[in-house]
């Protein structure tokens, strides 16, 4: 007897019996997207259902068309769907017995419903803008996307994961959504939405990044505060159910949001550009400090790290001591075993000179800075050099520190084929007596 083939969904459900089937379905529908047949679109009633277009994340084919905003499952939970071209293998929404169903490979999986439109969607604001173009919704949540702009898209590249600006610009032109919302009007629409009892339980706010202001992102903070304060006028208590997903703001900016508004929850949306690019340290520093490029971070070393931190716009996000669990050796002098064995006097002389130099730097910071300034012909002032070499985080020593952390990682990633048993395997015997690691 020939077995009836099962769908990929059922294969996953059988593989993970402890995970509820609807959760697996929701996750996979979000991953693969959906395609609406003409028959499914015919069931869509814009007077009763939410239609796509107002959300900041767009469609995978870049086309705004009349489709359901998203779907409800029989357990009452939502699936956040993305309209997707057929060639990308989405789930299909089609009609079965007069109702919309999810299909995969011809198999009917679940009956679904289209998101119902809230009462305020058919109304206009005091300035004549459709209210649904000022505040959009998900089941139980009011969404505010206050402006259609992001600094990180100025050069047309943007964050690697994000399509919000492309969608914002498109929906702004095609749906006549304002480029920047009026905070008073936002408060007006939220008030109208809350007249529908029991429909919404939280306010959600997010948009692109605005770098401007006395401190980076101060302008963005000021705008959010204005909006949240207008929204807050619709609640009896200062704090109201609300969430902001925004830039990774500074501590004092977050404090302002907490002190000056009714905001209850904040999530940092870390900007991800094209991961990393290779640049020389001086070029990367110039790009970062210009504030006019996509370079928003710099993995660097002294003296560049100190020069960058002198700029009030720059702050430390991560340092290597945090990664390695403490201080570590940064520079080493290397040679081959053959050279070491064949030239013992030269090796000994170089090492003695190195120890003498280290001792001199530790004892005479100003004089060491003067010697460096003259030899390197740097344009840095003597006082800046003294400040840099006197940083508490820096030490000058011939004792190897945390070397094993490097070698263990290099072995793990296949950079080296043999794992050293100890840091001493990497150094000549004359330093084995030091308290290395």
C-alpha positions in Angstrom: 0.0 0.0 0.0 1.4 3.4 -1.0 1.9 5.8 1.9 0.3 9.2 1.7 3.1 11.9 1.8 3.0 14.3 4.7 3.7 18.0 4.5 7.0 19.5 5.7 5.1 21.1 8.6 3.9 17.7 9.8 7.4 16.4 9.5 8.6 19.1 11.9 5.6 18.6 14.2 6.5 14.9 14.5 10.2 15.6 15.1 9.4 18.0 18.0 6.3 16.6 19.8 6.8 18.8 22.8 6.3 22.0 20.8 2.6 22.9 20.1 1.7 22.5 16.5 0.3 26.1 16.2 3.6 27.6 17.5 5.6 25.7 14.9 3.1 26.8 12.2 3.3 30.4 13.2 7.1 30.4 13.2 7.3 28.8 9.8 4.6 31.0 8.2 6.6 34.1 9.3 9.8 32.5 7.9 8.4 31.6 4.5 5.7 34.3 4.1 2.3 33.8 2.4 0.8 34.2 -1.0 -2.9 35.2 -1.3 -4.9 33.7 -4.2 -7.4 35.8 -6.1 -10.2 33.9 -4.4 -8.7 34.7 -1.0 -8.4 38.4 -1.9 -12.0 38.3 -2.9 -13.0 37.5 0.7 -11.2 40.7 1.9 -13.6 43.5 2.9 -11.7 46.7 3.6 -14.6 48.0 5.6 -14.3 45.0 8.0 -10.7 43.9 7.7 -7.3 45.5 8.2 -5.4 45.8 4.9 -1.7 46.0 4.3 0.4 49.1 3.7 0.7 51.1 7.0 3.3 48.9 8.7 6.9 49.9 8.4 8.0 46.4 7.2 7.0 45.8 3.7 6.4 43.0 1.3 9.1 40.7 0.0 8.3 41.7 -3.6 8.3 45.4 -2.8 4.8 45.9 -4.0 2.0 47.5 -2.0 -1.4 46.0 -2.9 -4.7 45.3 -1.2 -4.1 42.3 0.9 -5.0 41.3 4.5 -2.7 42.9 7.1 -2.3 39.5 8.7 -4.0 36.4 10.0 -5.7 35.1 13.1 -5.5 31.4 14.0 -8.3 29.4 15.6 -6.7 29.8 19.0 -7.1 33.6 18.7 -3.4 34.3 18.3 -1.9 36.2 15.4 0.5 35.4 12.6 2.6 38.3 11.4 2.6 37.5 7.7 4.6 39.0 4.8 3.2 38.8 1.2 5.7 36.7 -0.7 6.1 35.8 -4.4 5.2 32.2 -5.4 8.8 31.5 -6.6 10.0 31.9 -3.0 7.9 28.9 -1.8 5.5 30.7 0.6 2.4 29.2 2.3 -0.7 29.7 0.2 -3.9 31.4 1.5 -6.8 30.1 -0.5 -10.5 29.4 0.0 -12.1 26.2 1.3 -15.8 25.9 1.9 -16.2 29.7 1.7 -13.5 30.5 4.3 -9.7 31.4 4.0 -7.3 28.5 4.8 -3.6 28.1 4.9 -2.3 25.6 2.4 1.1 24.0 1.8 1.9 21.9 -1.2 -1.9 21.4 -1.8 -2.6 20.3 1.8 -5.2 22.3 3.8 -3.5 23.0 7.1 -5.6 25.5 9.2 -8.6 27.7 8.8 -7.6 31.4 9.4 -9.3 34.7 9.7 -8.2 38.1 8.5 -7.4 40.7 11.1 -10.6 42.8 11.9 -10.3 46.5 11.4 -10.9 48.7 14.5 -13.6 51.3 14.5 -11.3 54.3 14.2 -9.8 53.1 10.9 -12.6 54.6 8.9 -12.2 58.0 10.5 -10.0 61.0 9.8 -8.0 63.2 12.1 -8.6 66.9 12.8 -6.2 67.7 9.8 -8.1 65.4 7.5 -5.6 62.5 7.5 -7.0 58.9 7.7 -6.5 57.8 11.3 -5.2 54.4 10.2 -2.3 56.3 8.5 -1.3 57.8 11.8 -1.8 54.9 14.1 -2.0 51.3 12.9 -2.8 48.2 14.9 -2.2 44.6 15.7 -4.6 42.7 17.7 -4.6 44.3 21.2 -1.7 46.7 20.2 -1.6 50.2 18.9 1.4 51.0 16.6 3.0 54.4 16.2 5.6 54.8 13.4 6.2 58.5 13.8 8.5 59.3 10.8 9.6 57.9 7.5 13.3 58.4 7.8 16.5 56.8 9.1 20.0 58.2 9.3 21.6 54.9 8.5 19.9 54.9 5.1 21.4 58.2 3.9 23.8 56.4 1.6 21.3 53.9 0.2 22.8 50.9 2.1 21.2 50.8 5.5 21.1 48.0 8.1 21.6 44.5 6.8 18.3 43.2 8.3 16.1 46.1 7.7 13.8 47.3 4.9 11.8 49.9 6.9 12.9 53.0 5.0 12.2 51.5 1.6 8.7 50.6 2.8 8.3 53.9 4.6 9.1 55.9 1.5 6.9 53.8 -0.7 3.9 53.9 1.6 4.4 57.6 2.1 4.1 58.2 -1.6 1.4 55.6 -2.5 -0.7 55.9 0.7 -0.1 59.6 1.4 1.1 58.8 4.9 2.7 61.9 6.5 6.5 61.8 6.5 6.5 63.0 10.1 3.6 62.7 12.5 2.3 65.6 14.6 2.5 64.5 18.2 -0.8 66.2 19.0 -2.5 64.3 16.2 -1.0 61.0 17.4 -2.6 61.7 20.8 -5.9 62.5 19.2 -6.0 59.2 17.3 -4.9 57.1 20.3 -7.8 58.7 22.2 -10.2 57.7 19.5 -8.8 54.1 19.3 -9.3 53.7 23.1 -13.0 54.4 22.8 -13.4 50.8 21.5 -13.6 49.0 24.9 -11.3 46.0 25.5 -9.8 46.2 22.1 -6.3 47.4 22.9 -4.0 46.8 25.8 -0.7 48.5 24.9 0.9 51.2 22.8 4.0 50.4 20.7 6.4 53.0 19.3 9.3 52.5 16.8 10.9 54.1 13.8 14.2 54.8 12.1 17.2 56.5 13.8 17.9 60.2 13.9 21.4 61.0 14.9 21.0 64.8 15.3 21.1 66.8 18.5 23.5 68.2 21.1 24.3 64.6 21.8 23.7 61.9 19.2 20.1 60.9 19.1 18.9 63.8 21.3 16.5 64.9 18.5 15.0 61.5 18.3 14.6 61.4 22.1 12.9 64.9 22.1 10.4 63.7 19.4 9.6 60.5 21.3 9.0 62.5 24.5 6.6 64.8 22.7 4.6 62.0 21.2 4.5 59.9 24.4 3.3 62.9 26.4 0.5 63.5 24.0 -0.4 59.8 24.1 -0.3 59.9 27.9 -3.0 62.5 28.1 -5.5 59.6 27.3 -4.6 57.7 30.5 -5.5 58.4 34.1 -2.1 57.4 35.5 1.4 58.8 34.5 2.7 55.4 33.4 0.7 53.5 30.8 1.2 50.1 29.0 3.8 51.1 26.4 6.9 49.9 24.6 9.6 51.7 22.6 12.0 49.9 20.3 14.7 52.4 19.4 18.3 53.2 19.1 20.8 52.0 21.8 20.4 55.3 23.7 22.7 56.7 26.3 21.9 56.2 30.0 20.9 59.8 30.5 18.6 59.7 27.4 16.9 56.6 28.8 16.5 58.4 32.1 14.8 61.3 30.3 12.3 58.9 28.7 11.5 57.3 32.1 11.3 60.6 34.0 9.4 62.7 31.4 7.0 60.3 29.9 4.7 57.4 30.8 6.8 54.8 28.9 7.1 51.5 30.7 9.3 49.4 28.4 12.3 50.0 26.2 14.2 47.6 23.9 17.4 48.6 22.2 17.4 48.0 18.4 21.1 47.5 17.7 21.9 48.8 14.2 23.5 46.1 12.0 25.1 47.4 8.9 27.1 45.2 6.6 28.8 43.7 9.7 32.5 44.7 9.3 34.7 46.3 6.8 38.5 46.4 6.7 40.0 49.9 7.0 43.3 51.3 8.2 42.9 52.6 11.8 43.5 56.3 10.8 40.9 56.0 8.0 38.3 54.3 10.2 38.8 56.9 12.9 38.3 59.7 10.4 35.1 58.0 9.1 33.7 57.5 12.5 34.4 61.0 13.8 33.0 62.6 10.6 29.5 61.5 11.6 28.7 61.3 7.9 29.4 57.7 6.9 28.0 54.3 7.6 30.9 53.6 10.0 29.3 53.6 13.4 31.9 51.6 15.4 35.6 50.9 15.3 37.4 47.9 16.8 40.7 49.7 17.4 43.7 50.0 19.7 45.9 52.7 21.3 46.4 55.5 20.4 43.3 55.6 18.2 40.9 54.4 20.9 41.9 57.2 23.2 41.7 59.9 20.4 38.2 58.7 19.5 37.1 58.7 23.1 38.1 62.4 23.5 35.1 63.1 21.2 32.0 63.4 23.4 29.9 61.6 20.7 32.0 58.4 21.1 31.6 55.8 23.9 33.0 52.4 24.7 30.6 49.6 23.8 32.9 46.6 24.2 36.6 46.2 25.2 38.9 43.3 24.9 39.4 43.0 28.6 35.7 42.1 28.9 36.0 39.5 26.2 39.1 37.9 27.6 38.2 38.2 31.2 41.0 40.6 32.2 44.2 42.3 30.9 46.0 40.6 28.0 49.2 41.0 26.0 48.6 43.2 22.9 52.1 43.4 21.3 54.7 40.7 21.1 58.1 40.4 19.4 58.5 37.1 17.6 61.4 35.1 16.1 62.1 31.6 15.0 63.6 28.9 17.1 66.4 28.6 14.6 67.3 32.3 15.0 67.1 32.0 18.7 69.3 29.0 18.9 71.9 30.3 16.4 72.1 33.9 17.8 71.9 33.6 21.6 73.8 36.9 22.2 71.6 38.9 19.8 68.5 37.4 21.3 69.6 38.2 24.8 70.6 41.7 23.9 67.2 42.5 22.3 65.3 41.0 25.2 67.5 43.0 27.7 66.8 46.2 25.8 63.1 45.5 25.8 63.0 45.0 29.6 65.1 48.2 30.0 62.7 50.1 27.9 59.6 48.8 29.8 61.2 49.7 33.1 62.0 53.2 31.8 58.5 53.8 30.5 56.9 52.7 33.8 59.2 55.1 35.7 59.5 58.1 33.4 56.2 58.6 31.5 57.0 62.2 30.4 60.4 61.4 29.2 59.2 58.3 27.4 56.5 60.4 25.7 59.1 63.0 24.6 61.2 60.2 23.0 58.2 58.8 21.2 57.1 62.2 20.0 60.5 62.9 18.5 61.0 59.4 17.0 57.5 59.1 15.5 57.1 62.7 14.4 53.5 62.5 15.5 51.3 65.6 15.5 49.9 64.8 18.9 50.8 67.1 21.7 53.2 66.0 24.4 50.4 66.3 27.0 48.1 64.0 24.9 50.9 61.4 24.6 51.5 61.5 28.4 47.8 61.1 29.0 47.6 58.1 26.6 50.6 56.2 27.9 49.4 56.8 31.5 46.0 55.3 31.0 45.1 52.9 34.0 44.0 50.2 31.5 47.5 50.0 30.0 50.5 48.2 31.5 54.0 47.8 30.1 55.5 44.4 30.9 57.4 41.5 29.4 55.1 39.0 31.2 52.7 37.3 28.7 49.1 37.7 29.8 46.1 35.7 28.7 48.0 34.3 25.8 46.2 30.9 26.3 42.9 32.5 25.6 44.1 33.5 22.1 45.8 30.1 21.4 42.7 28.2 22.5 40.5 30.2 20.2 42.9 29.8 17.3 42.9 26.1 17.8 39.1 25.9 18.1 38.6 27.8 14.9 41.3 25.9 13.0 43.8 28.7 12.6 46.4 26.5 14.3 46.6 22.7 14.1 48.2 22.0 17.5 46.8 23.2 20.8 49.5 24.4 23.1 49.4 22.8 26.6 50.5 26.1 28.2 51.5 29.6 27.3 55.0 28.6 27.9 54.9 26.4 24.8 54.8 29.7 22.8 57.7 31.5 24.6 61.4 30.8 25.1 62.7 29.6 28.5 64.0 33.0 29.7 60.4 34.1 30.4 59.0 30.9 31.8 59.7 32.1 35.4 57.3 35.0 35.0 53.7 34.9 36.3 52.2 34.5 32.8 49.0 33.0 31.5 
